[in-house]
Amino acid sequence: MDEDATEVVFTGLDRGIEGGEEQTYARSLPLEEVRRDELLLADEMNGAPLLPQHGAPLRLLVPGWYGMASVKWLARITPVREPFVGYQNRAGYRMRKAEEEPGEPVTRIVPRSLMVPPGIPEFLTRSRHVAPGPVTLRGRAWSGWGRIERVEVSADGGAAWNDARIDRRGSTDTAWVGWSFDWNAFEGEHVLCSRATDATGRTQPDEAEWNLGGYANNGVQRVPVTVSAAVGG
């Protein structure tokens, strides 16, 4: 590798027009990211050859970053001395509130947790129905900034929070972990929530900061639930 390189550009085979520019999809990573042990060039998945829809014959995988960094159908790897100014770095995947703003680049995944909605769905109201009594809530949490240190659950829309149990099945600091929480469901209307905190102290916000592209949407998930003895009876 060029000793003076500061970034590495990964170029895929997919070609198209975006923002009025004809281009081949290409993204760069800073050299310190490329040197991470976690980076992979994958030609297999689960012991089988990588499928075309997943980026065959070769795909870059950048754990902890949003998916735009994991270039599919990889064709070329190029060290560069100057910051890469291709469309996907310069204009694509940037946090901005208006088109004319340069914005900040989308990089690592911010902390997020999601809950498996309990009970029976009511499709017209997007609510769930469960019977009174013990209910084990389960979900997943992850962050690209460090391992998940805490997951909290609320049964009253975020007024009060309690710690969930964390199942550390993640193989790396940026891998997801499972969590569970025992809820004593009593009759009435409830809003279930979960939020995650990682090792850097980053915690999910109640509402994600709005941006034009909708990136890094990690606002607290809210699951309306009706607890009624009529369920399952």
C-alpha positions, -999 to +999 in steps of 0.1 A: +000+000+000+011+036-007+029+048+024+013+083+019-023+070+015-049+085+038-080+066+025-089+035+006-116+036-021-137+005-026-154+004-061-183-019-070-196-031-103-230-015-101-234+016-123-261+042-127-270+078-126-276+097-093-278+134-087-273+139-124-239+121-124-232+089-142-211+068-118-200+035-106-207+030-069-176+038-049-170+046-012-139+054+007-128+046+043-101+063+064-070+043+067-075+037+104-108+020+096-093-002+069-067-014+094-094-027+118-092-065+123-130-067+120-131-057+083-138-086+059-137-093+022-165-119+020-170-145-008-190-169+014-220-166+037-229-194+062-205-218+045-220-213+010-209-192-019-220-156-016-252-150-036-255-123-062-280-103-042-256-102-013-227-089-035-211-119-052-184-126-061-168-104-034-182-079-009-166-056+017-181-059+052-175-029+076-189-039+110-202-010+130-209+012+100-242+016+082-246-006+051-236+020+025-199+013+035-201-024+028-196-022-010-212-050-030-199-066-062-164-054-053-142-048-084-114-025-072-095-014-041-075+018-045-054+036-018-055+074-023-035+103-008-063+129-009-099+127+004-121+109-020-146+132-037-168+107-055-205+113-054-213+087-027-188+103-003-193+140-014-231+141-018-246+107-009-253+095+026-249+128+045-269+141+074-284+174+062-316+193+068-317+209+033-304+199-001-280+229-003-263+220+030-230+200+028-241+180+059-221+155+079-212+120+066-231+090+078-206+067+095-211+044+125-244+030+136-259+048+165-273+028+195-307+012+189-329-014+204-361-030+191-387-051+208-405-082+195-441-069+199-460-092+223-494-107+220-519-106+191-518-077+166-549-056+158-541-045+123-565-015+121-551+002+152-515-011+150-519-021+187-512-054+204-535-074+227-522-096+256-537-113+286-530-101+321-502-117+340-464-123+335-452-115+300-415-118+290-406-090+266-377-097+243-357-078+218-323-069+202-299-040+207-268-029+189-244+000+183-215+007+160-197+027+187-192+000+213-208-029+230-242-025+245-239-020+283-275-013+292-310-018+279-340-003+297-377-010+293-407+011+300-444+000+302-458+036+305-445+054+274-412+064+289-423+079+322-404+052+342-376+028+331-363-005+344-332-025+334-336-055+312-314-085+312-287-086+285-277-118+268-242-113+255-242-134+224-224-108+203-191-121+190-177-085+188-183-052+205-205-040+175-226-072+172-262-072+184-271-086+218-304-101+229-323-087+259-353-098+279-376-082+306-403-097+328-434-075+327-464-081+350-491-070+326-522-055+342-555-046+325-556-013+306-538+006+278-500+006+279-471+018+257-440-004+258-406+011+250-370+001+250-338+021+248-301+011+246-269+026+260-234+016+247-200+016+262-193+052+251-223+064+270-244+070+239-281+064+246-311+063+223-330+096+222-368+097+226-370+111+191-342+109+165-330+142+151-347+148+117-326+148+086-335+149+049-324+113+041-339+098+072-305+083+082-296+071+118-333+069+128-328+055+163-357+071+182-372+050+210-396+023+197-431+026+210-455-004+211-491+003+221-506-027+240-541-034+253-541-058+283-575-076+286-587-108+302-607-114+271-576-122+251-572-160+246-603-167+264 
